[in-house]
Amino acid sequence: MTVDEKKAIDALRRLAKKWPDTLWIFADGNSLHVTRCGADGERVMLSHGGVDPDMIVESINIPNDGGDF
């Protein structure tokens, strides 16, 4: 592992310790999407099961597998 890779992983660990319960992240393969939770603290989904795009507060371009491995 390179020094930059270790720093990136360490930064994610620090972030996880202070991540607010009001936000969650979902991945689509191209980006990570920071999404607000509903008033009840749960993930807001559409009736067909997709993520409600109105709840996305930010998208960050980090390549990922989309969660389907």
CHARMM internal coordinates of N, CA and C (Angstrom, degrees):
IC EDIT
DIST 1 N 1 CA 1.4498
DIST 1 CA 1 C 1.5334
ANGL 1 N 1 CA 1 C 107.90
DIST 1 C 2 N 1.3249
ANGL 1 CA 1 C 2 N 115.04
DIHE 1 N 1 CA 1 C 2 N 136.75
DIST 2 N 2 CA 1.4604
ANGL 1 C 2 N 2 CA 119.13
DIHE 1 CA 1 C 2 N 2 CA 179.24
DIST 2 CA 2 C 1.5299
ANGL 2 N 2 CA 2 C 110.49
DIHE 1 C 2 N 2 CA 2 C -79.92
DIST 2 C 3 N 1.3144
ANGL 2 CA 2 C 3 N 116.28
DIHE 2 N 2 CA 2 C 3 N 166.10
DIST 3 N 3 CA 1.4589
ANGL 2 C 3 N 3 CA 121.43
DIHE 2 CA 2 C 3 N 3 CA 177.48
DIST 3 CA 3 C 1.5278
ANGL 3 N 3 CA 3 C 109.81
DIHE 2 C 3 N 3 CA 3 C -61.45
DIST 3 C 4 N 1.3416
ANGL 3 CA 3 C 4 N 117.97
DIHE 3 N 3 CA 3 C 4 N -43.24
DIST 4 N 4 CA 1.4697
ANGL 3 C 4 N 4 CA 120.92
DIHE 3 CA 3 C 4 N 4 CA 179.59
DIST 4 CA 4 C 1.5259
ANGL 4 N 4 CA 4 C 111.43
DIHE 3 C 4 N 4 CA 4 C -63.71
DIST 4 C 5 N 1.3214
ANGL 4 CA 4 C 5 N 117.43
DIHE 4 N 4 CA 4 C 5 N -38.51
DIST 5 N 5 CA 1.4738
ANGL 4 C 5 N 5 CA 120.36
DIHE 4 CA 4 C 5 N 5 CA 178.21
DIST 5 CA 5 C 1.5257
ANGL 5 N 5 CA 5 C 110.47
DIHE 4 C 5 N 5 CA 5 C -65.25
DIST 5 C 6 N 1.3209
ANGL 5 CA 5 C 6 N 116.41
DIHE 5 N 5 CA 5 C 6 N -42.90
DIST 6 N 6 CA 1.4657
ANGL 5 C 6 N 6 CA 120.05
DIHE 5 CA 5 C 6 N 6 CA 178.53
DIST 6 CA 6 C 1.5273
ANGL 6 N 6 CA 6 C 110.84
DIHE 5 C 6 N 6 CA 6 C -62.85
DIST 6 C 7 N 1.3279
ANGL 6 CA 6 C 7 N 117.43
DIHE 6 N 6 CA 6 C 7 N -41.34
DIST 7 N 7 CA 1.4645
ANGL 6 C 7 N 7 CA 121.00
DIHE 6 CA 6 C 7 N 7 CA 178.59
DIST 7 CA 7 C 1.5306
ANGL 7 N 7 CA 7 C 111.16
DIHE 6 C 7 N 7 CA 7 C -63.02
DIST 7 C 8 N 1.3326
ANGL 7 CA 7 C 8 N 117.10
DIHE 7 N 7 CA 7 C 8 N -40.50
DIST 8 N 8 CA 1.4636
ANGL 7 C 8 N 8 CA 120.70
DIHE 7 CA 7 C 8 N 8 CA 179.34
DIST 8 CA 8 C 1.5290
ANGL 8 N 8 CA 8 C 110.63
DIHE 7 C 8 N 8 CA 8 C -64.30
DIST 8 C 9 N 1.3111
ANGL 8 CA 8 C 9 N 117.60
DIHE 8 N 8 CA 8 C 9 N -43.23
DIST 9 N 9 CA 1.4640
ANGL 8 C 9 N 9 CA 121.36
DIHE 8 CA 8 C 9 N 9 CA 179.09
DIST 9 CA 9 C 1.5242
ANGL 9 N 9 CA 9 C 110.76
DIHE 8 C 9 N 9 CA 9 C -65.83
DIST 9 C 10 N 1.3164
ANGL 9 CA 9 C 10 N 116.51
DIHE 9 N 9 CA 9 C 10 N -42.53
DIST 10 N 10 CA 1.4715
ANGL 9 C 10 N 10 CA 120.25
DIHE 9 CA 9 C 10 N 10 CA 177.43
DIST 10 CA 10 C 1.5224
ANGL 10 N 10 CA 10 C 111.23
DIHE 9 C 10 N 10 CA 10 C -61.52
DIST 10 C 11 N 1.3346
ANGL 10 CA 10 C 11 N 116.93
DIHE 10 N 10 CA 10 C 11 N -38.31
DIST 11 N 11 CA 1.4685
ANGL 10 C 11 N 11 CA 120.81
DIHE 10 CA 10 C 11 N 11 CA 178.70
DIST 11 CA 11 C 1.5319
ANGL 11 N 11 CA 11 C 110.33
DIHE 10 C 11 N 11 CA 11 C -64.31
DIST 11 C 12 N 1.3281
ANGL 11 CA 11 C 12 N 117.49
DIHE 11 N 11 CA 11 C 12 N -39.93
DIST 12 N 12 CA 1.4687
ANGL 11 C 12 N 12 CA 120.34
DIHE 11 CA 11 C 12 N 12 CA 177.22
DIST 12 CA 12 C 1.5262
ANGL 12 N 12 CA 12 C 111.28
DIHE 11 C 12 N 12 CA 12 C -64.46
DIST 12 C 13 N 1.3155
ANGL 12 CA 12 C 13 N 116.93
DIHE 12 N 12 CA 12 C 13 N -39.33
DIST 13 N 13 CA 1.4764
ANGL 12 C 13 N 13 CA 120.07
DIHE 12 CA 12 C 13 N 13 CA 178.10
DIST 13 CA 13 C 1.5278
ANGL 13 N 13 CA 13 C 111.19
DIHE 12 C 13 N 13 CA 13 C -63.57
DIST 13 C 14 N 1.3324
ANGL 13 CA 13 C 14 N 116.97
DIHE 13 N 13 CA 13 C 14 N -41.63
DIST 14 N 14 CA 1.4709
ANGL 13 C 14 N 14 CA 120.07
DIHE 13 CA 13 C 14 N 14 CA 177.75
DIST 14 CA 14 C 1.5263
ANGL 14 N 14 CA 14 C 110.56
DIHE 13 C 14 N 14 CA 14 C -64.30
DIST 14 C 15 N 1.3230
ANGL 14 CA 14 C 15 N 115.76
DIHE 14 N 14 CA 14 C 15 N -42.16
DIST 15 N 15 CA 1.4680
ANGL 14 C 15 N 15 CA 120.56
DIHE 14 CA 14 C 15 N 15 CA 178.45
DIST 15 CA 15 C 1.5320
ANGL 15 N 15 CA 15 C 111.10
DIHE 14 C 15 N 15 CA 15 C -61.15
DIST 15 C 16 N 1.3100
ANGL 15 CA 15 C 16 N 117.15
DIHE 15 N 15 CA 15 C 16 N -43.24
DIST 16 N 16 CA 1.4730
ANGL 15 C 16 N 16 CA 121.20
DIHE 15 CA 15 C 16 N 16 CA -178.91
DIST 16 CA 16 C 1.5313
ANGL 16 N 16 CA 16 C 111.76
DIHE 15 C 16 N 16 CA 16 C -58.95
DIST 16 C 17 N 1.3096
ANGL 16 CA 16 C 17 N 117.21
DIHE 16 N 16 CA 16 C 17 N -33.20
DIST 17 N 17 CA 1.4699
ANGL 16 C 17 N 17 CA 120.87
DIHE 16 CA 16 C 17 N 17 CA -179.15
DIST 17 CA 17 C 1.5221
ANGL 17 N 17 CA 17 C 112.65
DIHE 16 C 17 N 17 CA 17 C -68.35
DIST 17 C 18 N 1.3462
ANGL 17 CA 17 C 18 N 117.24
DIHE 17 N 17 CA 17 C 18 N -25.95
DIST 18 N 18 CA 1.4677
ANGL 17 C 18 N 18 CA 119.28
DIHE 17 CA 17 C 18 N 18 CA -177.15
DIST 18 CA 18 C 1.5255
ANGL 18 N 18 CA 18 C 113.07
DIHE 17 C 18 N 18 CA 18 C -117.65
DIST 18 C 19 N 1.3530
ANGL 18 CA 18 C 19 N 117.24
DIHE 18 N 18 CA 18 C 19 N 11.27
DIST 19 N 19 CA 1.4640
ANGL 18 C 19 N 19 CA 121.50
DIHE 18 CA 18 C 19 N 19 CA -178.56
DIST 19 CA 19 C 1.5327
ANGL 19 N 19 CA 19 C 109.72
DIHE 18 C 19 N 19 CA 19 C -64.83
DIST 19 C 20 N 1.3417
ANGL 19 CA 19 C 20 N 118.45
DIHE 19 N 19 CA 19 C 20 N 128.76
DIST 20 N 20 CA 1.4683
ANGL 19 C 20 N 20 CA 120.63
DIHE 19 CA 19 C 20 N 20 CA -179.07
DIST 20 CA 20 C 1.5340
ANGL 20 N 20 CA 20 C 112.10
DIHE 19 C 20 N 20 CA 20 C -72.73
DIST 20 C 21 N 1.3119
ANGL 20 CA 20 C 21 N 115.94
DIHE 20 N 20 CA 20 C 21 N 146.03
DIST 21 N 21 CA 1.4656
ANGL 20 C 21 N 21 CA 121.61
DIHE 20 CA 20 C 21 N 21 CA 178.84
DIST 21 CA 21 C 1.5228
ANGL 21 N 21 CA 21 C 112.31
DIHE 20 C 21 N 21 CA 21 C -67.87
DIST 21 C 22 N 1.3091
ANGL 21 CA 21 C 22 N 117.28
DIHE 21 N 21 CA 21 C 22 N -11.93
DIST 22 N 22 CA 1.4646
ANGL 21 C 22 N 22 CA 121.32
DIHE 21 CA 21 C 22 N 22 CA -177.75
DIST 22 CA 22 C 1.5246
ANGL 22 N 22 CA 22 C 112.94
DIHE 21 C 22 N 22 CA 22 C -84.01
DIST 22 C 23 N 1.3302
ANGL 22 CA 22 C 23 N 116.84
DIHE 22 N 22 CA 22 C 23 N -5.45
DIST 23 N 23 CA 1.4595
ANGL 22 C 23 N 23 CA 121.20
DIHE 22 CA 22 C 23 N 23 CA -179.33
DIST 23 CA 23 C 1.5171
ANGL 23 N 23 CA 23 C 110.98
DIHE 22 C 23 N 23 CA 23 C -124.53
DIST 23 C 24 N 1.3294
ANGL 23 CA 23 C 24 N 115.47
DIHE 23 N 23 CA 23 C 24 N 151.34
DIST 24 N 24 CA 1.4608
ANGL 23 C 24 N 24 CA 121.00
DIHE 23 CA 23 C 24 N 24 CA 172.06
DIST 24 CA 24 C 1.5153
ANGL 24 N 24 CA 24 C 107.94
DIHE 23 C 24 N 24 CA 24 C -142.54
DIST 24 C 25 N 1.3228
ANGL 24 CA 24 C 25 N 116.54
DIHE 24 N 24 CA 24 C 25 N 164.39
DIST 25 N 25 CA 1.4579
ANGL 24 C 25 N 25 CA 121.67
DIHE 24 CA 24 C 25 N 25 CA -177.04
DIST 25 CA 25 C 1.5182
ANGL 25 N 25 CA 25 C 109.06
DIHE 24 C 25 N 25 CA 25 C -119.33
DIST 25 C 26 N 1.3446
ANGL 25 CA 25 C 26 N 115.50
DIHE 25 N 25 CA 25 C 26 N 135.85
DIST 26 N 26 CA 1.4540
ANGL 25 C 26 N 26 CA 118.05
DIHE 25 CA 25 C 26 N 26 CA 168.30
DIST 26 CA 26 C 1.5193
ANGL 26 N 26 CA 26 C 108.03
DIHE 25 C 26 N 26 CA 26 C -125.62
DIST 26 C 27 N 1.3181
ANGL 26 CA 26 C 27 N 115.40
DIHE 26 N 26 CA 26 C 27 N 155.50
DIST 27 N 27 CA 1.4564
ANGL 26 C 27 N 27 CA 121.72
DIHE 26 CA 26 C 27 N 27 CA -175.13
DIST 27 CA 27 C 1.5164
ANGL 27 N 27 CA 27 C 109.93
DIHE 26 C 27 N 27 CA 27 C -119.23
DIST 27 C 28 N 1.3382
ANGL 27 CA 27 C 28 N 115.89
DIHE 27 N 27 CA 27 C 28 N 144.29
DIST 28 N 28 CA 1.4611
ANGL 27 C 28 N 28 CA 119.21
DIHE 27 CA 27 C 28 N 28 CA 178.16
DIST 28 CA 28 C 1.5199
ANGL 28 N 28 CA 28 C 112.97
DIHE 27 C 28 N 28 CA 28 C -121.93
DIST 28 C 29 N 1.3120
ANGL 28 CA 28 C 29 N 117.77
DIHE 28 N 28 CA 28 C 29 N 10.80
DIST 29 N 29 CA 1.4521
ANGL 28 C 29 N 29 CA 121.77
DIHE 28 CA 28 C 29 N 29 CA -179.60
DIST 29 CA 29 C 1.5164
ANGL 29 N 29 CA 29 C 113.03
DIHE 28 C 29 N 29 CA 29 C 101.07
DIST 29 C 30 N 1.3120
ANGL 29 CA 29 C 30 N 117.95
DIHE 29 N 29 CA 29 C 30 N -30.23
DIST 30 N 30 CA 1.4648
ANGL 29 C 30 N 30 CA 121.76
DIHE 29 CA 29 C 30 N 30 CA 179.56
DIST 30 CA 30 C 1.5175
ANGL 30 N 30 CA 30 C 112.59
DIHE 29 C 30 N 30 CA 30 C -111.00
DIST 30 C 31 N 1.3243
ANGL 30 CA 30 C 31 N 116.60
DIHE 30 N 30 CA 30 C 31 N -31.64
DIST 31 N 31 CA 1.4625
ANGL 30 C 31 N 31 CA 121.06
DIHE 30 CA 30 C 31 N 31 CA -175.49
DIST 31 CA 31 C 1.5180
ANGL 31 N 31 CA 31 C 110.51
DIHE 30 C 31 N 31 CA 31 C -140.93
DIST 31 C 32 N 1.3220
ANGL 31 CA 31 C 32 N 114.79
DIHE 31 N 31 CA 31 C 32 N 159.75
DIST 32 N 32 CA 1.4588
ANGL 31 C 32 N 32 CA 122.16
DIHE 31 CA 31 C 32 N 32 CA 167.44
DIST 32 CA 32 C 1.5176
ANGL 32 N 32 CA 32 C 105.61
DIHE 31 C 32 N 32 CA 32 C -101.49
DIST 32 C 33 N 1.3163
ANGL 32 CA 32 C 33 N 116.63
DIHE 32 N 32 CA 32 C 33 N 132.31
DIST 33 N 33 CA 1.4624
ANGL 32 C 33 N 33 CA 121.77
DIHE 32 CA 32 C 33 N 33 CA -177.61
DIST 33 CA 33 C 1.5217
ANGL 33 N 33 CA 33 C 109.09
DIHE 32 C 33 N 33 CA 33 C -112.12
DIST 33 C 34 N 1.3205
ANGL 33 CA 33 C 34 N 116.24
DIHE 33 N 33 CA 33 C 34 N 119.97
DIST 34 N 34 CA 1.4576
ANGL 33 C 34 N 34 CA 121.89
DIHE 33 CA 33 C 34 N 34 CA 175.87
DIST 34 CA 34 C 1.5171
ANGL 34 N 34 CA 34 C 106.25
DIHE 33 C 34 N 34 CA 34 C -84.03
DIST 34 C 35 N 1.3209
ANGL 34 CA 34 C 35 N 115.25
DIHE 34 N 34 CA 34 C 35 N 123.75
DIST 35 N 35 CA 1.4590
ANGL 34 C 35 N 35 CA 121.61
DIHE 34 CA 34 C 35 N 35 CA -170.35
DIST 35 CA 35 C 1.5206
ANGL 35 N 35 CA 35 C 110.01
DIHE 34 C 35 N 35 CA 35 C -127.97
DIST 35 C 36 N 1.3103
ANGL 35 CA 35 C 36 N 116.18
DIHE 35 N 35 CA 35 C 36 N 137.30
DIST 36 N 36 CA 1.4664
ANGL 35 C 36 N 36 CA 121.53
DIHE 35 CA 35 C 36 N 36 CA 178.85
DIST 36 CA 36 C 1.5316
ANGL 36 N 36 CA 36 C 110.29
DIHE 35 C 36 N 36 CA 36 C -78.23
DIST 36 C 37 N 1.3113
ANGL 36 CA 36 C 37 N 116.15
DIHE 36 N 36 CA 36 C 37 N 142.40
DIST 37 N 37 CA 1.4701
ANGL 36 C 37 N 37 CA 121.23
DIHE 36 CA 36 C 37 N 37 CA 173.91
DIST 37 CA 37 C 1.5227
ANGL 37 N 37 CA 37 C 109.26
DIHE 36 C 37 N 37 CA 37 C -79.13
DIST 37 C 38 N 1.3182
ANGL 37 CA 37 C 38 N 116.61
DIHE 37 N 37 CA 37 C 38 N 160.63
DIST 38 N 38 CA 1.4520
ANGL 37 C 38 N 38 CA 121.51
DIHE 37 CA 37 C 38 N 38 CA 176.68
DIST 38 CA 38 C 1.5185
ANGL 38 N 38 CA 38 C 111.27
DIHE 37 C 38 N 38 CA 38 C -73.86
DIST 38 C 39 N 1.3242
ANGL 38 CA 38 C 39 N 116.37
DIHE 38 N 38 CA 38 C 39 N 176.59
DIST 39 N 39 CA 1.4710
ANGL 38 C 39 N 39 CA 122.08
DIHE 38 CA 38 C 39 N 39 CA -178.82
DIST 39 CA 39 C 1.5229
ANGL 39 N 39 CA 39 C 112.02
DIHE 38 C 39 N 39 CA 39 C -59.21
DIST 39 C 40 N 1.3430
ANGL 39 CA 39 C 40 N 116.47
DIHE 39 N 39 CA 39 C 40 N -27.64
DIST 40 N 40 CA 1.4581
ANGL 39 C 40 N 40 CA 120.24
DIHE 39 CA 39 C 40 N 40 CA 179.84
DIST 40 CA 40 C 1.5226
ANGL 40 N 40 CA 40 C 112.99
DIHE 39 C 40 N 40 CA 40 C -86.67
DIST 40 C 41 N 1.3495
ANGL 40 CA 40 C 41 N 116.68
DIHE 40 N 40 CA 40 C 41 N 2.37
DIST 41 N 41 CA 1.4581
ANGL 40 C 41 N 41 CA 121.16
DIHE 40 CA 40 C 41 N 41 CA 179.74
DIST 41 CA 41 C 1.5171
ANGL 41 N 41 CA 41 C 114.15
DIHE 40 C 41 N 41 CA 41 C 85.00
DIST 41 C 42 N 1.3193
ANGL 41 CA 41 C 42 N 117.35
DIHE 41 N 41 CA 41 C 42 N 2.24
DIST 42 N 42 CA 1.4631
ANGL 41 C 42 N 42 CA 121.95
DIHE 41 CA 41 C 42 N 42 CA -178.46
DIST 42 CA 42 C 1.5206
ANGL 42 N 42 CA 42 C 110.88
DIHE 41 C 42 N 42 CA 42 C -97.27
DIST 42 C 43 N 1.3188
ANGL 42 CA 42 C 43 N 116.04
DIHE 42 N 42 CA 42 C 43 N 161.59
DIST 43 N 43 CA 1.4626
ANGL 42 C 43 N 43 CA 121.68
DIHE 42 CA 42 C 43 N 43 CA 175.47
DIST 43 CA 43 C 1.5248
ANGL 43 N 43 CA 43 C 109.45
DIHE 42 C 43 N 43 CA 43 C -69.54
DIST 43 C 44 N 1.3189
ANGL 43 CA 43 C 44 N 116.20
DIHE 43 N 43 CA 43 C 44 N 134.03
DIST 44 N 44 CA 1.4630
ANGL 43 C 44 N 44 CA 121.38
DIHE 43 CA 43 C 44 N 44 CA -179.11
DIST 44 CA 44 C 1.5334
ANGL 44 N 44 CA 44 C 108.30
DIHE 43 C 44 N 44 CA 44 C -91.64
DIST 44 C 45 N 1.3196
ANGL 44 CA 44 C 45 N 116.02
DIHE 44 N 44 CA 44 C 45 N 117.75
DIST 45 N 45 CA 1.4544
ANGL 44 C 45 N 45 CA 122.44
DIHE 44 CA 44 C 45 N 45 CA -178.91
DIST 45 CA 45 C 1.5221
ANGL 45 N 45 CA 45 C 109.46
DIHE 44 C 45 N 45 CA 45 C -118.74
DIST 45 C 46 N 1.3150
ANGL 45 CA 45 C 46 N 116.00
DIHE 45 N 45 CA 45 C 46 N 156.34
DIST 46 N 46 CA 1.4562
ANGL 45 C 46 N 46 CA 121.18
DIHE 45 CA 45 C 46 N 46 CA 174.09
DIST 46 CA 46 C 1.5165
ANGL 46 N 46 CA 46 C 109.47
DIHE 45 C 46 N 46 CA 46 C -78.84
DIST 46 C 47 N 1.3185
ANGL 46 CA 46 C 47 N 117.26
DIHE 46 N 46 CA 46 C 47 N 165.23
DIST 47 N 47 CA 1.4652
ANGL 46 C 47 N 47 CA 120.94
DIHE 46 CA 46 C 47 N 47 CA -176.42
DIST 47 CA 47 C 1.5316
ANGL 47 N 47 CA 47 C 112.63
DIHE 46 C 47 N 47 CA 47 C -60.30
DIST 47 C 48 N 1.3399
ANGL 47 CA 47 C 48 N 118.00
DIHE 47 N 47 CA 47 C 48 N -29.51
DIST 48 N 48 CA 1.4666
ANGL 47 C 48 N 48 CA 120.63
DIHE 47 CA 47 C 48 N 48 CA 179.28
DIST 48 CA 48 C 1.5236
ANGL 48 N 48 CA 48 C 111.97
DIHE 47 C 48 N 48 CA 48 C -86.49
DIST 48 C 49 N 1.3435
ANGL 48 CA 48 C 49 N 117.79
DIHE 48 N 48 CA 48 C 49 N 2.24
DIST 49 N 49 CA 1.4533
ANGL 48 C 49 N 49 CA 121.53
DIHE 48 CA 48 C 49 N 49 CA 174.85
DIST 49 CA 49 C 1.5128
ANGL 49 N 49 CA 49 C 115.25
DIHE 48 C 49 N 49 CA 49 C 102.37
DIST 49 C 50 N 1.3210
ANGL 49 CA 49 C 50 N 118.52
DIHE 49 N 49 CA 49 C 50 N -8.11
DIST 50 N 50 CA 1.4611
ANGL 49 C 50 N 50 CA 120.40
DIHE 49 CA 49 C 50 N 50 CA 178.98
DIST 50 CA 50 C 1.5160
ANGL 50 N 50 CA 50 C 111.72
DIHE 49 C 50 N 50 CA 50 C -78.34
DIST 50 C 51 N 1.3130
ANGL 50 CA 50 C 51 N 115.22
DIHE 50 N 50 CA 50 C 51 N 163.98
DIST 51 N 51 CA 1.4565
ANGL 50 C 51 N 51 CA 121.53
DIHE 50 CA 50 C 51 N 51 CA 177.86
DIST 51 CA 51 C 1.5204
ANGL 51 N 51 CA 51 C 109.32
DIHE 50 C 51 N 51 CA 51 C -73.37
DIST 51 C 52 N 1.3184
ANGL 51 CA 51 C 52 N 116.27
DIHE 51 N 51 CA 51 C 52 N 138.01
DIST 52 N 52 CA 1.4602
ANGL 51 C 52 N 52 CA 121.59
DIHE 51 CA 51 C 52 N 52 CA 178.38
DIST 52 CA 52 C 1.5318
ANGL 52 N 52 CA 52 C 108.86
DIHE 51 C 52 N 52 CA 52 C -72.47
DIST 52 C 53 N 1.3330
ANGL 52 CA 52 C 53 N 118.72
DIHE 52 N 52 CA 52 C 53 N 111.48
DIST 53 N 53 CA 1.4632
ANGL 52 C 53 N 53 CA 120.32
DIHE 52 CA 52 C 53 N 53 CA -176.79
DIST 53 CA 53 C 1.5260
ANGL 53 N 53 CA 53 C 113.49
DIHE 52 C 53 N 53 CA 53 C -64.30
DIST 53 C 54 N 1.3191
ANGL 53 CA 53 C 54 N 118.48
DIHE 53 N 53 CA 53 C 54 N -20.83
DIST 54 N 54 CA 1.4646
ANGL 53 C 54 N 54 CA 120.97
DIHE 53 CA 53 C 54 N 54 CA 177.93
DIST 54 CA 54 C 1.5251
ANGL 54 N 54 CA 54 C 112.24
DIHE 53 C 54 N 54 CA 54 C -68.82
DIST 54 C 55 N 1.3321
ANGL 54 CA 54 C 55 N 117.12
DIHE 54 N 54 CA 54 C 55 N -16.43
DIST 55 N 55 CA 1.4607
ANGL 54 C 55 N 55 CA 121.24
DIHE 54 CA 54 C 55 N 55 CA -178.64
DIST 55 CA 55 C 1.5266
ANGL 55 N 55 CA 55 C 112.43
DIHE 54 C 55 N 55 CA 55 C -92.75
DIST 55 C 56 N 1.3404
ANGL 55 CA 55 C 56 N 118.20
DIHE 55 N 55 CA 55 C 56 N -5.46
DIST 56 N 56 CA 1.4693
ANGL 55 C 56 N 56 CA 121.98
DIHE 55 CA 55 C 56 N 56 CA 178.86
DIST 56 CA 56 C 1.5278
ANGL 56 N 56 CA 56 C 108.71
DIHE 55 C 56 N 56 CA 56 C -74.16
DIST 56 C 57 N 1.3205
ANGL 56 CA 56 C 57 N 116.76
DIHE 56 N 56 CA 56 C 57 N 126.54
DIST 57 N 57 CA 1.4647
ANGL 56 C 57 N 57 CA 120.50
DIHE 56 CA 56 C 57 N 57 CA 178.94
DIST 57 CA 57 C 1.5209
ANGL 57 N 57 CA 57 C 112.23
DIHE 56 C 57 N 57 CA 57 C -103.77
DIST 57 C 58 N 1.3214
ANGL 57 CA 57 C 58 N 117.92
DIHE 57 N 57 CA 57 C 58 N -19.94
DIST 58 N 58 CA 1.4685
ANGL 57 C 58 N 58 CA 121.17
DIHE 57 CA 57 C 58 N 58 CA -179.95
DIST 58 CA 58 C 1.5265
ANGL 58 N 58 CA 58 C 109.10
DIHE 57 C 58 N 58 CA 58 C -165.98
DIST 58 C 59 N 1.3159
ANGL 58 CA 58 C 59 N 116.34
DIHE 58 N 58 CA 58 C 59 N 146.09
DIST 59 N 59 CA 1.4600
ANGL 58 C 59 N 59 CA 122.38
DIHE 58 CA 58 C 59 N 59 CA 173.59
DIST 59 CA 59 C 1.5190
ANGL 59 N 59 CA 59 C 108.19
DIHE 58 C 59 N 59 CA 59 C -121.63
DIST 59 C 60 N 1.3349
ANGL 59 CA 59 C 60 N 115.38
DIHE 59 N 59 CA 59 C 60 N 135.03
DIST 60 N 60 CA 1.4592
ANGL 59 C 60 N 60 CA 121.64
DIHE 59 CA 59 C 60 N 60 CA -175.95
DIST 60 CA 60 C 1.5168
ANGL 60 N 60 CA 60 C 108.07
DIHE 59 C 60 N 60 CA 60 C -122.66
DIST 60 C 61 N 1.3157
ANGL 60 CA 60 C 61 N 116.29
DIHE 60 N 60 CA 60 C 61 N 126.18
DIST 61 N 61 CA 1.4546
ANGL 60 C 61 N 61 CA 121.30
DIHE 60 CA 60 C 61 N 61 CA -175.94
DIST 61 CA 61 C 1.5281
ANGL 61 N 61 CA 61 C 110.75
DIHE 60 C 61 N 61 CA 61 C -77.57
DIST 61 C 62 N 1.3355
ANGL 61 CA 61 C 62 N 115.82
DIHE 61 N 61 CA 61 C 62 N 88.77
DIST 62 N 62 CA 1.4583
ANGL 61 C 62 N 62 CA 122.70
DIHE 61 CA 61 C 62 N 62 CA 173.81
DIST 62 CA 62 C 1.5235
ANGL 62 N 62 CA 62 C 106.02
DIHE 61 C 62 N 62 CA 62 C -128.74
DIST 62 C 63 N 1.3358
ANGL 62 CA 62 C 63 N 118.35
DIHE 62 N 62 CA 62 C 63 N 114.84
DIST 63 N 63 CA 1.4581
ANGL 62 C 63 N 63 CA 120.03
DIHE 62 CA 62 C 63 N 63 CA 179.74
DIST 63 CA 63 C 1.5320
ANGL 63 N 63 CA 63 C 111.01
DIHE 62 C 63 N 63 CA 63 C -56.62
DIST 63 C 64 N 1.3288
ANGL 63 CA 63 C 64 N 116.40
DIHE 63 N 63 CA 63 C 64 N 141.70
DIST 64 N 64 CA 1.4549
ANGL 63 C 64 N 64 CA 122.32
DIHE 63 CA 63 C 64 N 64 CA -177.32
DIST 64 CA 64 C 1.5124
ANGL 64 N 64 CA 64 C 109.09
DIHE 63 C 64 N 64 CA 64 C -154.89
DIST 64 C 65 N 1.3146
ANGL 64 CA 64 C 65 N 117.10
DIHE 64 N 64 CA 64 C 65 N 173.84
DIST 65 N 65 CA 1.4692
ANGL 64 C 65 N 65 CA 120.07
DIHE 64 CA 64 C 65 N 65 CA -177.84
DIST 65 CA 65 C 1.5153
ANGL 65 N 65 CA 65 C 113.02
DIHE 64 C 65 N 65 CA 65 C -89.33
DIST 65 C 66 N 1.3125
ANGL 65 CA 65 C 66 N 118.45
DIHE 65 N 65 CA 65 C 66 N -2.83
DIST 66 N 66 CA 1.4626
ANGL 65 C 66 N 66 CA 121.34
DIHE 65 CA 65 C 66 N 66 CA -179.84
DIST 66 CA 66 C 1.5181
ANGL 66 N 66 CA 66 C 113.05
DIHE 65 C 66 N 66 CA 66 C 79.35
DIST 66 C 67 N 1.3108
ANGL 66 CA 66 C 67 N 118.55
DIHE 66 N 66 CA 66 C 67 N 2.75
DIST 67 N 67 CA 1.4528
ANGL 66 C 67 N 67 CA 121.63
DIHE 66 CA 66 C 67 N 67 CA 176.98
DIST 67 CA 67 C 1.5115
ANGL 67 N 67 CA 67 C 116.30
DIHE 66 C 67 N 67 CA 67 C 82.35
DIST 67 C 68 N 1.3131
ANGL 67 CA 67 C 68 N 117.45
DIHE 67 N 67 CA 67 C 68 N 9.55
DIST 68 N 68 CA 1.4687
ANGL 67 C 68 N 68 CA 120.50
DIHE 67 CA 67 C 68 N 68 CA -175.48
DIST 68 CA 68 C 1.5340
ANGL 68 N 68 CA 68 C 112.95
DIHE 67 C 68 N 68 CA 68 C -110.93
DIST 68 C 69 N 1.3115
ANGL 68 CA 68 C 69 N 118.36
DIHE 68 N 68 CA 68 C 69 N 36.86
DIST 69 N 69 CA 1.4685
ANGL 68 C 69 N 69 CA 117.33
DIHE 68 CA 68 C 69 N 69 CA -177.83
DIST 69 CA 69 C 1.4918
ANGL 69 N 69 CA 69 C 112.28
DIHE 68 C 69 N 69 CA 69 C -83.45
END
COOR INIT
IC SEED 1 N 1 CA 1 C
IC BUILD
